[in-house]
Amino acid sequence: MSSHDTKTGNAASRAPVTLGLRQNLAQFILLVAVNALVGGTLGQERTVLPLLAGQVFHLDLYTSALTYILAFGLAKAGTNYFAGTLSDRYGRKPVLVAGWLIALPVPLLLIFGPSWGWIVAANVILGISQGLTWSTTVVMKMDLVGPSRRGLAMGLNEAAGYLGVAATALATGYIAAHYGLRPGPFLLGAAYIALGLGLSVFAVKETRGHARLEAANHTSAHAGAHGQLSNREIFTLTSFRDKSLSSISQAGLVNNLNDGLAWGLFPVLFAAAGLGIERIGILAAVYPAVWGAAQLVTGALSDKYGRKWLIVSGMLVQAAALGMIAVGAGFDVWLAAAALLGLGTAMVYPTLLAAIGDVAHPEWRARSVGIYRLWRDGGFAVGALLAGVLADAYGIPAAVAVVAALTGASGILVAVRMRGSDHILTA
């Protein structure tokens, strides 16, 4: 790590730029809080919307009911790509603020929407907002901490986001059970958006100067490329050409494929088994809660022991958990499976992001992260479509079993194809 100080190009700040968690602790903690609000904005839907589809809008086919996840996934995936490009071009903070502004109408559409089309439209807007806000908080934390604590940084970021999802899923389940599916649960989301926007405008500082400082001292796995790669070249590297980056991208897609399944079909499965809304809310919250909390440990473990085998193990643990849900029955079995699914996801989620940051040069890292997140969050759309078609044809347990098999196959592909030393910048 260089010891000299470099000035940022941000006119709002005259302080010298240094890399490291301790050196940037106040801003880092602030961004953790902001991402918890980003997660909470998503969490307002996790328990309520699958029930809203059947009980309010009377959608019979799973494929139709899951259109909101399909719309969300496509919108978020596409926006992730542009978030990286825009943050490289205009800076991180403007993109973050824009994401919160775009989210403002979402609670109103969810509360007052008279038809399912309004709910789908709300999820398109939510996907765009999440693509901008969550992607940018990821990149900003990478900028601040530098390479040595990247896994820890991603663990803290994703822990905050998914603990926000979990707490809000639990809270909205309680609100819905006592006050109805609308409007109560979505008022909480409105409060999150207002607070997140305020913090982002008035307290968050630009971090692009930190990335420039790291770039000056970076040894790239693609030596000589540095910032001169075109957007097309970065897309091809991240998606197909680089064995590690492409392995990471497919694992991210499959991971969110099973998350889309969990989001859209698990509450329906639990309700069909006779569970009440509060117990469904508990099951909907346990998965992201364990996922969120365990990332506080798994991200740091990947810094110490490397990324590859934590990813492989996490995908296999997720496959086993999905298998338990497919063949099991009853609250206790599903509770254990949800916790195991959260643990497996925690092993994978921050590690994949950190691994992208290891290989990508800081000058084009934001774009590579955006491309990875395009593939990863495209998994929501693939999962909604695949799970809906399979559930309509063969039932929810069969759909879960197929996704379990795909998740296991993804882990094996990472084991075969990804380079094992990708936590080292000179890989």
N, C-alpha and C positions, 0 to 999 in steps of 0.2 A: 504494500500500500504506500502510495506517495505521501510524503509528509508536507509537501508544499501546498499553499493555499491558492485557489483559483477563484476568480470572481465570476458570478453568474451574469448571464446576459439579461436577467430580469431586473427591470428598472425599479421594481418594488422592493428589492432586497439588495443591500450593499454589504451584507456579511459575507466573509469568505466561505467557499464551499468546501466541505470535508465529507468523506464517506464514512459510514459506520453507524451501527444502531445506537450506541451510546451518544455519539456526537449529534445525532438528529432525533433524539428520543422524544422530544415534545411533539414534533410534527408526525413522527411515526405513530405515537399513541393517538393523536387526533385522527389520523387516517384509519387506524383500527376502529375507532368509534364511528367514523363515517361509513365504513364498510359494514358495520353491524346494522346501521340504519338501511343500507342498501339491501342486506339480507332480509331485514324485517319487512321491507316493502314487497319483496317476493313472498315472504312467509304468510302474508295476509290471505293468500289464496290456497295454501296447501291443504288445509282441512275443509274449507268451505266450498270451493268451486266444484269439486267432483259431486258433492251432495246437491248443490244448486242446480247442476245440469239435470239430475233426475227428478228432484222434488219440486222445483219451481218451473223449469222449462220442459220437463217431461220428455227428455231425449231417451229413446229406447236403445239405440245402437251405440256400442262403445266407441266405434269409429267416429260417429258424429259428436259424441260427448267429449272426445279428446281433441277436437279441432282447436280448442284454445291453447293446448300445449303445442300442437303443431305450429300454430301461428306465432306463439311466443318463441319457440325454438328457431324458426326461420328468421324472424326479425332480430333476435339476439345474436344469432350466428353471423348474419351479414353485417350487423353493426359492429361486432367485435373486430372484424377486419378493418373497417373504416376508422374505428377508434384508435387503433395503433398508428395508422397513416396520419390521421389528423393530429394526434398528440406529438408525433415527430415534427410535423409541419408548424403547428400553431402553439404548441405547449400543452402540458398536461391539465392545468387548472381550467382553462376555458372549456375543454371537453367534459370535465367533471361537472362543471356548473351547467352546461347545456343538457347533460343527462338528467339532472334533477329538474330542470325547467320542463323538459319533455314529459316527465312523470306526473305533472300537476293534475291533468284531467283524469288519470286512471281511477282513483277512488270514486269520482262522480259517475263515471261510466258503469262501474261495478254496482253501485248503489241504485242508480235510476234506470239502467238499461232495461228496456221493455221486451227485448228479444235476445236470443242467443247470439245473434250477429253483433250486438253491442258488446257482449262479453268477449267475443273473439277480437273485436276491434281494440278493446281495452288491453288485451294481451299482446297485440302487435305493438302498441305504444309502450307497454311495460317492457317488452323485449328490447326495443330500441333504447329505452332508458337504462336498462340493466347492462346492455352491451357497452354503453358509454361510461357509466359510473363504476361498475365492477372492474372492467378492463383497466380503467385509468388508475384506480386505487392499487391494483396489482403492480402496474408499471412504476408508479410513484414510490412504492415501498422498495422495489428492486433498485430504483435510482438511489434512494437514500442509504441503503445498507451496504452496497457494494457486493463483491462476490463471496466474501468469506462467511457471511451469515444469511445467505439467500434462502436456504431451506427453512430456517427459523422464521424469517420474515414472511415467507409464503404460508407457513403454518399458522402464524398469528393472524394474517390477513384472512385466510379461509376459515379459521376458527371463529373469528368475529362474525363473518358473514353468515355462516351456517348455524352458529348459536343464535344469531338474530332470526334466522328462518325458524329454528326450533321453538324459541320462546314465543314467537308470534303465532306459529301453528297451534301451540298449546293454548295461548291466550284467546285466539279466535275461536277455537273449539269450545272453550268455556263460555265466551260471549254468545256464540251461536246457540248453544244449548239452553241458555237462560233468556236470551232476548231475540232469537230468530236469526236466520241466515243473512238477512239484510235489514238495516244498514250497519248495525253495530260493528261487526268485524272489520269493515273497511274504513271506519273512522280512525282506527288505529293506524292504518296505512297512510292516511292523509296526514296525521301528526308526524310520522316518520319523514315523509317527503318534505314537509315544511322545515323540520329541524335540520335535515341533511342539506337542504339548499342553503339555509342560513350559515351553517358551519363552513360549507364549501366556498361561499362568497366572501365571508368576513375573516376566516381563520386559516384556511388551507393556503400554503405557499407553493409556488412553482418549483419543480424538481428537475427540469430538463438540464440545468447546469451540472447537476450531479452525474447524469449520464455522460455528459461531455468530458468531465474529469476522468471517469472510469475508462472511457474510450481511449484516452491518451496513454493509458497504461495497460491496455488489454492485449492479451495474446489470443488470437482467434483460431478456432478449429478450421476456419476457412481463410487461411493466411492470405493477405493481399487483397481480400475482397473489401473488408472494412465497410465504410458507408457508401461505396460506389455501386453496390448491387441495386438493380432495378426492382420495382415491386414484383414483377413477374418472376424474376430470378429468386427472390426471397420466398415467394409462394411455392415455387417448384422445389426449392431446397427443403422447406419446412414440411411440405405435404408428401413428397415422393423421393427425392434424390438422396438426401442425407438419411442414413439408416436409423440414426437415433431420433432425429427430429420427426421423421415419418412414423416411427414406432410409437413415439409419444402421442402424436396426433391421433392415430387410430385408437389407442388406449383411451384417450380423452373422449372420443366419440362414443365408444362402447360404454364407458362409465356413465355418461349422461343419458345414453339410451336406457340403461336400467333405472336411472333416476327419474326419467320421464314416465317409465312404467310405474314406479313407486308412487309418484305424484298423482297420476291419473287413475290408476286401477286399484291400488291398495285400499283407499277408503271405501270404494264400491264393494270390494271383496269382504272387507270387515263388516260393512253394513248388511250385506247379504247373509252373513253368519249370525246376525242378530245383535251385534254390538251397538251400544248407544253412541251418540255424538261425542260425549266426553271421553269415552274409552277410545274411540277412533282418533280423537285429538291427541290422546297420549301416545298411541302408536305412530301417528303422523309426526309427532315431535321427537320421539326417542331416536329414530334414525338420524335426522340432522343434528340432534343434540350430541350423540356419541361421535358422529362425524366431526362436528365442530370442536368439541373438547379434546378429542384424541389428537387433532392436528397440532395442538400445542406441543406434543411430544414427537410426533412422526416427522414433522418438518425439520426439527433439529437433528433427529436420528439420521436423516438423509444427508445432512452436512457431514456427519461423522463417519458413516459407513457406506455412503454412496447411494445413488438413486435406483439403479436397475432392479436389484432383488427386492427392494421394498415395493416397487411397482408390481413386479410379478406376483409376489405374495399377496398383495392387496387385491389384485384382480381375482385370484383364486379364492380368497376368503369371501369376496362378494358373491362369487358363483355358488359357493356352499350355502351362504345365507339365503340366496334366492331359491335354491333347491329346497331348503327348509320351509320357506313360505309356500312353495308350490305343493308340497306333499303334506304339510302340517295343517292343524286346525286348532282353534281356540286361542284366547287372549295370551296365555302364558307362552305358548310356542311362538306365536307371532312377535311377542315382545322380545324374546331372546333372539329371534332371527333379525328383527329390526336393529337391535343393538350390534349384532355381528355384522350386518350390512353397513352400518355406520362406521365400525372399526375398519373394515376392509376399504371403504371409500376414503377414510382418513389416511390410510397408508399410501394411497395413490394420489390424492388430489393436490396437495402442496408439492409433492415430489415431482409430479409432471411439470408443474409451472417452474420449479427451480431448475429442472433439467433443461428446459427450453432456455432459460436465462444463462445457463452454463455455456451452451454451444453457440448461441446467437451473439454476434458482435453488438456492443452497446449502441452503436450508431443505427442499427436496424433491429434491435431487440424488441422495441415496442411493436413494430410491424410483424415480427415473427410470433410474438405473444398473441397478437390479434388474429393471425392466421391459425395458430393452434386453437385459440378459443372459438374461431369460426367452425373448425371441425368438431371441437368438443361439444359446443352448444347446438350444433347441427344434430347431435345425438338426441336432443329433446324431440326434434321433429321426426327423426327416424323411429325413435322409441314409441311416440304417440301413434304413428301410422302402423308400424309393425304390431304393436301390442293391441291396438284397436281391431285390426283385421283378424289376428289370431284369436282374440277373446270372443269376437262375434262368431267365428267359425267353430272354435273348439272349447271355449270357456277360459276364464281367467287363469286357473292353475296351469293349463297348457301353455298359455302365453308367457307366464313367469318361468316355466321350465325351459322354453326355447331361449329366452334372454339369459338364463343362467348358463346354458351351454355356450352361447356367444361370448359371454364374459370370461369364462374359462379359456376359450380358444384365443381370446385377445391377450390374456396373460402369457400363454405359451408362445405367441408370436413375439411378444416383447423379449422373452427369455432367449429366443433363437436369434433375433435380429438386432437388438439394441446393443451398442458398445457398452461395456461394463464400467468404463472409466470416465463417464460423462460428467461426473461431478468435478473433474479436473479441467480447467479451462484450456489446457493444451491438448485435449483429447484428439 
